[in-house]
Amino acid sequence: MTAARQAVGAYGERCAVRHLTEAGLRVVARNWRCTGGEIDIIAWEGDVLAFCEVKTRRGDTFGTPAEAVVGDKARRLRQLAIEWLRTSGAHPEQIRFDVVEVYPARSGPARVEHLRAAF
């Protein structure tokens, strides 16, 4: 991955964390990694534990950011969530998988869409 793409991704994750915390979610992990991959954000919303994938796109020429989280990517995120739960000791009432779409603006704040239970 190029440095420019990493910078865009990091910016998107910062925007997503800000958006989620302003919406009342409590972030408990960012960029959690294990041998199987990475979960961008893990956050509590009440009794629900949300595993969030952040996708940052400048436009929707190649589809919406959420459309990139299908098939193998969704399966891998589910497996990563199982591993996080196993190692964290957390026992949530419910879990869900969210996608946070971030659309950077040429000027001003980015547009952020939080899709709860996206997959």
C-alpha positions, -999 to 999 in steps of 0.1 A, spaced: 0 0 0 13 34 -9 20 61 17 -8 83 1 -33 55 5 -22 49 41 -27 86 48 -62 86 33 -71 55 53 -57 70 86 -76 102 79 -108 82 73 -104 63 106 -99 95 126 -131 109 110 -149 77 118 -138 76 154 -148 112 159 -182 105 143 -189 74 164 -179 90 197 -200 121 189 -229 97 183 -224 82 217 -204 50 210 -175 41 233 -145 30 213 -126 2 230 -101 -7 203 -86 8 171 -67 -11 145 -68 -43 165 -45 -69 148 -38 -105 149 -23 -130 124 -56 -131 105 -59 -94 98 -72 -62 114 -104 -47 127 -105 -10 123 -127 0 152 -145 -19 180 -170 1 200 -199 -3 224 -233 12 217 -252 4 249 -251 -34 253 -242 -40 217 -206 -45 206 -200 -31 171 -171 -43 149 -166 -15 124 -149 -15 90 -140 19 78 -139 26 41 -127 59 28 -134 69 -9 -132 102 -27 -161 92 -49 -184 63 -58 -170 57 -93 -162 21 -82 -193 18 -60 -200 29 -25 -174 22 2 -198 -3 18 -201 -23 -14 -164 -32 -10 -172 -51 22 -187 -83 8 -178 -120 5 -144 -128 17 -139 -95 34 -171 -99 55 -162 -135 64 -127 -125 75 -141 -97 97 -164 -122 113 -135 -146 120 -115 -117 134 -144 -107 157 -145 -143 171 -108 -141 178 -111 -107 195 -140 -119 217 -120 -150 226 -89 -130 236 -106 -100 252 -128 -118 276 -158 -96 266 -192 -112 267 -216 -88 249 -253 -93 248 -252 -87 211 -227 -80 184 -230 -64 150 -209 -55 120 -210 -19 108 -194 -1 80 -184 35 84 -182 53 50 -160 84 49 -161 108 19 -133 134 22 -142 169 10 -120 192 -10 -126 217 17 -144 214 50 -153 183 70 -156 149 55 -191 134 50 -194 103 73 -221 76 70 -225 50 97 -242 19 84 -253 -2 114 -256 -40 109 -242 -36 73 -235 -73 69 
